[in-house]
């Protein structure tokens, strides 16, 4: 029977429990995200004083760092699932090691960074002007159509980095394969995106800044994601140890569910069914 998005979430927690080595990239992600949050306010003020160029330079540097972190994490996750699906019985596939994290970062880091830049440039060229024109025209329906169109497109390419690492394929092929795959698995991808959006720390690892809204130093460059902000507001300073532990696990789970989905349906049912 074909697994649904709840099955992928539950299975990912089980697999993580049996492959605790995957907590290593979670620790690295959390330390990196915590570092960015720690320096957020002071850094935002200093960078904004330097103007838009300094802000964009910071975004490029942090984005590049995030790309290498994600590449290492996805490579370790891929190796775990390959063992789960193909090598558990005969022992032909070895369990991943910490060295595989750095190998993945080396092999796929620049490709993921390049793909992220390609997607960002595409958004800036096509969607941002349309959105600005819609806002200036004060046509609410048009604003909604452009916004929904952008969200749907992002949903269709949501697996591009997973596919890039899983199949070791070029960036453009990974984006095209992601679109084809999501066409055949739309509802489960939508469900997993909603889940990952709630638990993920990716907003910190890959900051997406509305420069105008930040008002050059009036706000932080990096903000705590919603679910962690709720912990912080509810429990105060005592919440931080819990936030660190939860983030360490969730940062891995948010990528495991998509790798599980892709490898499972590619291997059992064909890539795009």
Order of alpha helices (4+ residues) and beta strands (2+ residues): alpha-alpha-alpha-alpha-alpha-alpha-alpha-alpha-alpha-alpha-alpha-alpha-alpha-alpha
